[in-house]
């Protein structure tokens, strides 16, 4: 890349540096008639060598580029690539199961960052373009490049950054080399799995026949067993209609002059143009869970190279990644979501959040969940490099990559299973969160205690889900490079064209085994008391604080999912309960969702070198044009009616036989993306640069699906649906970067950079309230209202269970198994809240990055620090009760590392900090209010210690999450708790044997 921005007098001196860095694949044509002096290249290894190579990449790059390289062959410093990337300025990670999973760059989350493998676009994971780095091992990767500014010769999609994963190629470093590594991992959280799990990896590279042929291969196998302990609140609903006597209400909200709650929140859906309103927020459900998880990951890559002449090289490579995650979990909790007449008492804090809520009705349950998910990725490519003349080279590349995801890999069920057993034999239940980190709940049972008897536990319902999907990318690229060395300063011209086709498809959904439901008998007799094991929870979530009585409730019942499934399948047959008999069901009748996207692109890029007032000025000027076509053949299930199955269970009945409506949706857009980079060497040590350019991020593939989907479980306050929009325009950002960098010693530098991003065509979900002909609502219909009047007329509480029983007793519109069917004559149409993505305007983001790296001479000590501070008009307003055009993931971040490396011993300590940030907006059943999900700030400390026994053998120790950092999230306010999770530290001991480094 920028090698060609140097003057001719500087070119030869730079070649050894660029080859040693082995970060950018550059074609270099040397003048055969020019005698070059032999230069001895001394390669610095270890941590120090890695930092020097990364610094040199940053200094020599055009635009803002950061990199991290392997310390030595097959020796990347972290568990996976996400955790390696977080060491780079401006990069922070989101975590899954206590590991780095996806990256955020300069505040722009995973969907805004493009991931390429050796310059090739990777297939995403799930219905996103995001790539889960947790599924890719660090072995076999030689460097990671993060390009933060526009580049005409780079595939588009990385508005935040383009991350290029560079793997080693045998002809780049001739000779035989290999490395083998084995380690044992101990996760301190493990309960059900093995105390020590293995990770093994190897890499081999060799060249043959005077370096005409080259072959390299690497593999890694990783297994981790651990337990996740968590607490969760599913959603917070705003202003549910509650019937509570005044003496049972404590309201700490500020009051207006009339003694009414102050109107602190703005609701754009209230009135004609929106109005300020008062608001109260109530938890829909609370649960605790223990998840025992086993995760296996296998990665491998093989590369074959053939160079029949010095001017022609063929490369063929194949990469595979397979990750299987199995989860066995137990959760327990209560459902508050019916509200209405179920409410008995509550207390609100100053922002209207319920910190105490007492209600009747609904149920308390124990849920067994099991899921096995496989993510399988394969990528195959061929590359041809041809030096056509002394000054002209071409590069042809073709590849295809495919990722399939399937959460139905459980060998017994071929689906994931959520089996819910419990009881509705409740007097009342309480939610409380007046103190501590995590709320609690208690159930007052009709047996006069706060603990249910095993003989009261019966069948509630089960959910079986399978949602496989496939993402595939096919790409053909042709690039050319011309060396000109003109008198006007033009040194190189790069040009190229590409064709990219990306398809995504998915199908499946959920089947509810709703028999029998608490309103039709629980069949508790089919579950013997011995099936349930009582578990004391005194040590549960011990990294968090609770109220004075500790975790509440202090017990749970465990049971075997297979036994619960077998007993219900054997007893709850069609002969016993009719068509609602207990079964997994088929997934064949669900709609197939598909998006196909084709892009044609061409680009022209040029490098210029000038001397202005004795300053060396390097300019990269480029232009890229792209044209994209989208087709989304949509197949939607036909909803026939919504019926009430009892309690809080409302179900959408879809057309029998899996009848689908098929429609093709199409979209198209084209783009012209200019860019310019200017770099000035103020002195030998001081570099300044400015970059201006336009970048894009394409809409998520899920947002472009054309089908309409209504929720199969439309509980009260959650009659929702979604539809995609194939005509979305991509996010388009105009970017400006300014930076100053001081390289004052080998491996030591300080840098500060400013950036501004002005993003047009911002995409946000909008909510539309609508009705559909033929879909009527039992809720607030004539029968409902008559039942409420009759119950209250008897002086009783009109809970949802009481209303249900009253309607059933009246015998009007009752179907099989006491379903309450809609009555088109007396019931209103259901009002659905439909989410649809739209382009809604523009947003601005700006920030500053600072980085310092210092090597303390020959002492062996070194340190590094970087931080990113970001801001913009993309932050969520907690007092606005609707969806907002915000940027999820925006947060400040910082990284710190210190190390000692000398006489065969290396010790590195790293800290990664990320400030509080918005995960997403919208919660289940929240409708148009689109509440936020915030993650609390997070700081993780890791350590690695390596000791070289001899030139070939190294033993090492690793510690991850040394201080047992926990994760916690909340909604509009910290008192609106959403989740808390703890995993525990993990440690590893291992040995590495290498030859030929």
C-alpha positions, 0 to 999 in steps of 0.5 A: 500500500503506502510503500509506494508513496515513498520517493525512489531514494526511500523505497529500497530502505523500506523494503526490509521493514515492510517484509519483516512486518508481513502485514500488508501483501504488497507487490514490489518490482525491483529494477533488475539492473540496479545493484542493491547492497545486501541488508542483514535483517535482524527480526526482533521476536516476542512481545517487543517484536510484535509491538515494533511491527504494529507501530511500523504498520501504523506509521507507514500506513495511508490513513488511520490504520492500527494493527496487532501482530502475532508475537511469534508463529502461532502465538497470539496472546488471547483466547480469541480474535475479539480479545486480541482486537480490544488491545487496539485504540478505539476497539472495544468488545461485547461479551458472550459467555464471559468471552469477547464476541463482537467488536465496537470501533469508535462507538460503532457496533458490530453491524457497522464493521466489516470483517475480511479474511485476507481481503475477502468478505466473510459470511455473517453469523445469523441474520446479521452481517456481524462476524462472531470472533469467538468462533475463530481461533487465534492460531494461524493468524499472523496479524489483524489490521483495523482500517478506520478511514475510507479506502477506495480499494477496500470492500465497503461496509465498514463505516466504523472500521474494516478489520482484515484478518491476515493469515500466514502464507508459506512463500512469504517466509520460506523454509520449514517451520512448525509449532505445537501447543497444548494447554489445560483450561480450568474455569472456576465456575464449572459445576457439571463439566470437567474441571480441566478442559483441553486446547490443542493447536498446531501450525506447519509451513514448508516450501519445496523445489527451490521455493516453487511450491509452498504448503501450510496448515494449521488447526486448533481445538478448544473446549470450555466447560463453565456455569453462568449464574444470572438474574433477569427481568424480561421487560418493563411495561409503562403505565399498565392499567392497575386497580389498586386501593390508594392506601396500598400505593407508595408514590415517591415521584415528584408531584405538581401543584395539583398533587398529581405526578409530574409529567416528566416524560414525552410520549410522541404517540399521545395526542395529535403531536405528542404530549408530556406525561407522567409514567410508572414502570413495572417489571413484567417477570423476574427469574434466576437461572443456572446455565451449565454450558459446554462449548467446543470449537474447531478451526483449520486452514490449509494453504497451497502456493505455486510459483512457476516463475518469479512473476507468477504465484497461485494460491489456493486456501480453504478455511473451516470453523465449527463451534458447538455450544450446548446449554443445560439450564434451570430457571425459576421465577414469577410472571407479573405481566397480566397486571390489571386487576391482579395488582394488590400494592406497589411502591414507586421510586422518584423516577416512577420505577416499581421497587416493590410490586405485589400481585395475585394470579398468574403462576410461579414456575421452574423451567428446564431448558436445553439447547445445542447450537452449531455454527459451521463456517467454510471458506475457499478461495483462489488467488493469482498474483501476476507481475506482468511487467516491471511496473504493472501487476495484477491480482485476481481473487475468487472465493466463496464462504458460507456460514450455517447456524442451527440451534436444533442440534440436540440429538434427542429433540432436534430442537431446543426445549423449554419445559415449564412446570409450576403451580398457580396455587398462589395467594400473592407474589412480591417483587422487591428491589429497594437495595442491593445489586439484584432484585428478589421475589417471594411467593406466598403460596396457598399452603401458608408458606413461601415454599411450594410443595413438590406435590403442587408442581404440575404441567404448565406448558413447553416451547420447542424452537428451531431456527436454522439459517444460512449466510453465503458470500461469493466474490470475484475481484480483479486488482491492478497496480501500475508504478509510474514515478512521474515528474508530477509526483504520481507514483502508483495507480491502483484500479479494480473491479469486483462482483459480490453476491450475498444471500441469507436464508432462514426458516423455522420458529416455535411450537407451543405445547400448551397442554394442559395449561393451569386453567385446565388442571395441572396433572401434578400426579404424573410427576412424582415428588422424587423427580424434584430435587430441592437446591439451597441457593445461599451461595447463588450470585455471590459476587452481587449484593442482595437485601438483608435476607440474601437471595430471595427466594432461597431455594429452587427445584431441579428436575431432569428435562428428559424425564419431564418430557417423557412423562408429559408425552406419555400421559398428555395424549390426544385421547386424554386432552384432544388436539392440544396433546403434548408434542414437539410438532413440526417446523416444516410449515414455517415461512422461509425468509430470504434476502439476496444482494448483488453488488458490482463495484469499480475503483481507482486509487492513486498515490502521490509524493511531493516535497513542499518546503522541505516536508515530504507529503504523501497523498492517496486519492481514490474513488469507488463506485458501487451498484447494489440490487436486493431481492427478498422473496417473502413467505408469510404465515396466515394468521386466522385468530387469536384465542385465550388459553387461560392465565397469561397465555394468548395464542395466534392460530395460523392457517392449518396446513402451513398456508403461506402468502408469497411476495417478492420484494425488490430494492436498489441503490448506487453509490459514489464514494470519494476519499483522500489521505494526506500524510506529512513527515514534519520531522524524522520522528513527527508525522501528521495526517488528515483523511477525508472520505465517505464510507457506508454500512449496509442495512442488516439483512434481517431489516431487508426481509420483506415478510410480515411476522405476527407474534405467536404469543400475543399476551396483553400489552404485547400484540406485536409484529414486524416487517422488513424493508428491502428499499432501505438505503445504506448508512452513508458517513462523511468522515474527517480524521486529523492526527499527530504521531510522535515516534521517538524511539524504537517501539515507542510512540505517542499519538493523538487523533480527532475524528468526525462522522456525519452519517446520512440515511440513518436507519431506525425501527418505527412503530405503526399501530394497525389492525388486520381484518378478521383478527378480533380481541377477547380482551375488553370485548363484551364478554370480558367487560361483563365478566369484570362487572360480575366479579367486582359486583360480588366484591371479588378481585377481577384477576385474569384467572377470575375473568377467564373462569367467569367467561368459561362458566358462561359458556359463550364462545368456548372451544376445545380445552376451554379455549376462549375464542374471539367473537367477531360480533362483539369483540374489537379488532386487535390493535397490533404494534408493527415494527418496520425499519426506515431511513429517518435522517442523519446523525453525527459522531465525533471523538478523540483517540490517544495512544502511548507505547513505551519500551524502557530501553534494554531493561525488558520493561514496556507499557502501553495505554490507549483511550477513546472518548466519543460523543454525538447526537446519537445518545438515547433520551430516557425521558422520551417514550418511543423509538429513537435514532440512536447508536447502540454501542457508543461508549468510551474505552481504554486499554492498559498493558505492562510487560517484562520480557528478558532472559526467556521470561515474559510477563504481560498484564492487560486491562480492558475498560469499557464505559456504560453503553447502550446495548439496544433499544426495545424489550419484549412486549414493550411496543412503541415505547422502545425502552433502552438496554444499557450495559454497566461499565466493565473492567477486565484484567488478564495475565500471561506468563511465558518461560522459554525452557530452551530455543524450542520449548516454552511453558506458559500460564494464563489468567483471564478475568482475574478479579471476577468481573461481573456483567449487569444491565438495566433499562431507563434507570438503574432501578429498572434492572434487566440482568446480572451474570457472573462467570468466574476467573479461568486459568490455563497452563500449557506448553508450546514447541516450535521449530524454524521461527 
